[in-house]
Amino acid sequence: MAQQMGVREIVYERIGILLTLAEKAMREGDEKHAKRYVFLARKLSTRYNCRLAKKDRMRFCKSCGMPRIIGKNTKVRLRKRTRTAEYACSCGMTVGFKY
């Protein structure tokens, strides 16, 4: 059981590193590598049965696998009545999160 917790900590650390690299690659305009980093992070989470945190799930588009960079490939709309932030990706997928 103790070994399993050690493995999970390593997996969460690597997922964080991969998502950070994906955002950095996307900011530099390298979409191919950004998409690959997100793919590897999602693959790690499924292989080791580690659920991604909400902040990590918000960092990439579930549909196209690209990291969300506001102003570059994502638009944000705030809905005052329902208190949700709507993120519209360049692929057309729209996701809402409560704020």
N, C-alpha and C positions, 0 to 999 in steps of 0.2 A: 504494500500500500504506500509506503514511504517512497519507493522508487517511482511509482506512478505520479505522485505529486511533483517530484523532481523533473520528470519528463514534461509534464504539463507546463511548469514554469518556463522551461526552455522553449517550448512551442509557442507560448504567448509572447515571449521576448522576440523570437524570430518573426512571428507574424507582425509585430509592431515595427520591426526593422524593415521588413518587406513593404509594408504599406507606406512607410516614410520614404523609401527608395522610389516607390511608384509615384508618389506626389512630386518628388524632386524631378523625376524623369518627365512627368507630364508638364511641369513648369518650363522645362528646357525644350519641350516640343517633341520628345521622343515617345510617341504613342505606343509603338510596338513593345518597347521594354516596360512601359508603365502597365500595359495590359498583362504582360507576362508575370510581373511581380504580384499583381492582384490575383492572378490565377494560382500562383504558387502559394500565396497566403491562404486562399480558400481551400486549396488541396491539403495543406497542413492541418487546417482546422477540422476537415472531415476525416482525415486519416487517423488523427489522434483523438477524435471525439471531443474537441474543445470548442465550446460555443464562443462565437465572436461577441465582444462587448458591443453595446449599442453605439458607442462613439466610433468603434471600428467599422460597424456595418454602415454607418452614415458616410464613411470616407470613400466609398466606391459605388458605382451603379450596378445593380443586380442584373440588369438586362445585358448591357454591353461589356461590363467588366472594366470600365475605365474609372480612374480615380476622379472624384468630384473636385474640381478647382473652380471656385466661384469667380465668374467673370471670364473664364477661359472656355469652359465647356458646360457650365451649369448656370442656370438662372434661378434666383430665389424670389419667391412671392410670399408675402406675409398676409395671412387671412385673419383679420382682426376679430371677427365674430366667433370663429371656431378656435382661435388661438393656435393655428398651425402654420408651420413654415413649409412651403411647397417647393421642392427642388425639381427643376425640369432639366433633364440631361439633354445633350445634343442629339442623342439617339431617339428622343421622343418620349422616353419613360419619365413619368412624374411620380414622385413619392412625397408624402406629407408626414411631418413629425410635429408632435406637440411641443410647445415652448412655454 
